[in-house]
Amino acid sequence: MNLFEFKDTKVFFNDFNGQQHLVLDYAPLINHSSMPSYVMNQEGYLANNFFDWLSAIFTRVNQWKSKGKLVGDEVTYLVTSLLIVQQLVKKQRNFRILEIGCDKGAFSVLIAEILKHFNLNNRLVCVSEEQVNTEQDIWLQLMSTSSAANIVSRYIGDFTELPFKENYFDLIIINGTTQFLQTERVFQQAALVLRNQGILYGINEQRPDMDVAWSKMLGDSVRYLVDEETAVYAKQLSAKNKQMLIAQTPQNQFSKIKSIISNNLAIIEDHIFNLNHLTAVELDNTIKVVSQTEDQTLKIFNQLISLNLKFYLNELKESLINYRLELGEKTVLEKNCQQRYQQLMQEIKNSEDF
């Protein structure tokens, strides 16, 4: 059985499990390039008439790979490239792609040249966590051989803390040929910067963590199996998919907890300044709210700039308990509670966290 079959204007991929997937309908491209065919020559290069420009890119990328400078399976790159072409055929506007885990640049060049072939205003952003050694930077060396280098930029930083605007990219590729920690956090960040109905692709080469993440977080994705340990995943993220993933991001959790803290403290303000009018039950509930707020603060403590917030909440709680148990002169205890509350609110007002 051939990996790829051509029927009319459609390209089908026959995966490792014997499932057939449509990866491209090139009807809109009939007048754009020659009739494609798929042949792997003895060196493993993509050859013959499969979009001459795409074949040339694969040949150059595989030459780099044959020298031991690159990682990645050419079939996974091919399947993903065809899926990208499919999206570019559908979209006539400027297109933005993000590659998370660009490694040494094998796939970066391929994506860039595909993008430029369709529209000079298309853009690719590649993300790497590694520090760049300019004298041995294979990504830069390879990208410098490409005529599409002018539409590409690279960001060096944490995969789990992407600096891009929300809903910015049309398509995101999680390139599993690069090793990264906290796989689920990478998915969450991708959802944050991908537009509604945007496309998420994943290249998985011997990465059980990616299999688990796709299954757990996006269980109904299309899965193109290349072999027992290699697959390409594809998923169009609905608004519901995005909301589900974004809700789990640290940024979102941080914002929610900050809102809870602020709301809780606003709720008890009247109680704090009218302690002598509260019933025992109302006073107990006020202490409970402060205690719960202290617990919420602990959840985000390592993300807070203000290290005093937890301390001030604890002091307010202890002051309220002392008032409830009447451990001293009541007027003094009441004033102490109010001072602790004001001190806490001043800390929040001055903090960059809120």
Long-range contacts (C-beta under 8 A, 24 or more apart in sequence): 2-38, 3-38, 3-75, 4-38, 6-36, 6-37, 6-38, 11-36, 11-38, 11-82, 13-79, 13-82, 13-224, 15-223, 15-224, 15-225, 15-226, 16-225, 16-226, 16-227, 16-228, 17-225, 19-225, 21-222, 21-224, 23-79, 23-82, 23-83, 23-86, 23-224, 24-82, 24-83, 24-85, 24-86, 24-89, 25-86, 25-89, 26-85, 26-89, 28-89, 29-89, 44-74, 45-74, 46-74, 46-78, 53-113, 53-117, 54-81, 54-85, 54-114, 57-109, 57-110, 57-113, 57-114, 58-110, 60-109, 60-145, 61-106, 61-107, 61-109, 61-110, 64-106, 64-142, 65-106, 69-104, 69-138, 70-103, 70-104, 70-105, 70-106, 70-138, 70-142, 71-103, 71-104, 71-106, 71-177, 71-205, 72-103, 72-106, 72-107, 72-177, 72-203, 72-205, 73-205, 73-226, 73-230, 75-226, 75-230, 76-203, 76-205, 76-226, 76-230, 76-231, 76-232, 77-106, 77-107, 77-110, 77-203, 79-224, 79-226, 79-232, 80-107, 80-173, 80-201, 80-203, 80-232, 81-110, 81-111, 81-114, 83-199, 83-201, 83-232, 83-234, 84-111, 84-114, 84-171, 84-201, 85-114, 87-170, 87-171, 87-199, 88-114, 88-115, 88-118, 88-119, 88-122, 91-170, 94-119, 94-121, 94-122, 94-123, 95-119, 95-122, 95-123, 95-170, 95-171, 96-122, 96-123, 96-124, 96-125, 96-168, 96-169, 96-170, 96-171, 97-122, 97-123, 97-124, 97-125, 97-169, 97-170, 97-171, 97-172, 97-173, 98-124, 98-125, 98-126, 98-127, 98-164, 98-169, 98-171, 98-172, 98-173, 98-190, 98-193, 98-194, 99-124, 99-125, 99-126, 99-127, 99-172, 99-173, 99-175, 100-127, 100-159, 100-162, 100-172, 100-173, 100-174, 100-175, 100-186, 100-189, 100-190, 101-127, 101-128, 101-159, 101-174, 101-175, 101-176, 101-177, 101-178, 101-180, 102-126, 102-127, 102-128, 102-139, 102-154, 102-175, 102-178, 103-128, 103-139, 103-175, 103-177, 103-178, 104-138, 104-139, 104-142, 105-138, 105-139, 105-140, 105-141, 105-142, 105-143, 106-142, 106-177, 107-173, 107-175, 107-177, 107-203, 108-139, 108-142, 108-143, 108-152, 109-142, 109-143, 109-145, 109-146, 109-148, 111-173, 112-143, 112-146, 112-148, 112-149, 112-151, 112-152, 113-146, 113-147, 113-148, 115-148, 115-151, 116-147, 116-148, 116-151, 120-151, 121-151, 122-151, 123-151, 123-152, 123-153, 124-148, 124-151, 124-152, 124-153, 125-152, 125-153, 125-154, 125-155, 125-164, 125-169, 126-152, 126-153, 126-154, 126-155, 127-154, 127-155, 127-156, 127-157, 127-159, 127-162, 128-154, 128-155, 128-156, 128-178, 129-156, 129-157, 129-158, 129-159, 129-180, 130-156, 131-156, 132-156, 159-185, 159-186, 159-189, 160-185, 160-186, 160-188, 160-189, 160-250, 161-189, 162-189, 162-192, 162-193, 164-193, 165-193, 166-192, 166-193, 167-193, 167-194, 167-195, 167-196, 167-198, 168-193, 168-194, 168-195, 169-193, 169-194, 169-195, 169-198, 170-194, 170-195, 170-198, 170-199, 171-198, 171-199, 171-200, 171-201, 172-198, 172-199, 172-200, 172-201, 173-201, 173-202, 173-203, 174-200, 174-201, 174-202, 174-203, 174-210, 175-203, 176-202, 176-203, 176-204, 176-205, 176-207, 176-210, 177-203, 177-205, 183-209, 183-210, 183-212, 183-213, 184-213, 184-216, 184-217, 184-248, 185-249, 185-250, 186-213, 187-213, 187-217, 187-218, 187-245, 188-245, 188-246, 188-248, 188-249, 189-249, 190-245, 191-237, 191-241, 191-242, 191-245, 191-246, 191-249, 192-245, 192-246, 192-249, 192-251, 194-237, 194-242, 196-237, 196-238, 196-239, 196-242, 197-236, 197-237, 197-238, 197-239, 198-236, 198-237, 199-234, 199-235, 199-236, 199-237, 200-233, 200-234, 200-235, 200-236, 200-237, 201-232, 201-233, 201-234, 201-235, 202-232, 202-233, 202-234, 203-232, 204-230, 204-231, 204-232, 204-233, 205-229, 205-230, 206-230, 217-244, 217-245, 250-303, 253-299, 253-300, 254-300, 254-303, 257-296, 257-297, 257-299, 257-300, 258-300, 258-353, 258-354, 260-293, 260-296, 261-293, 261-296, 261-297, 261-309, 261-348, 261-354, 262-348, 262-354, 264-289, 264-290, 264-292, 264-293, 264-296, 265-293, 265-341, 265-344, 265-345, 265-348, 268-341, 269-341, 272-337, 272-338, 272-341, 273-338, 275-323, 275-334, 275-337, 276-330, 276-334, 280-324, 283-320, 283-323, 283-324, 284-324, 286-320, 287-317, 287-320, 287-321, 287-324, 290-316, 290-317, 290-320, 291-317, 304-351, 304-353, 305-351, 305-352, 305-353, 306-347, 306-348, 306-351, 306-352, 306-353, 308-347, 309-344, 309-347, 309-348, 309-351, 309-353, 312-340, 312-343, 312-344, 312-347, 313-344, 315-340, 315-343, 315-344, 316-340, 316-341, 316-344
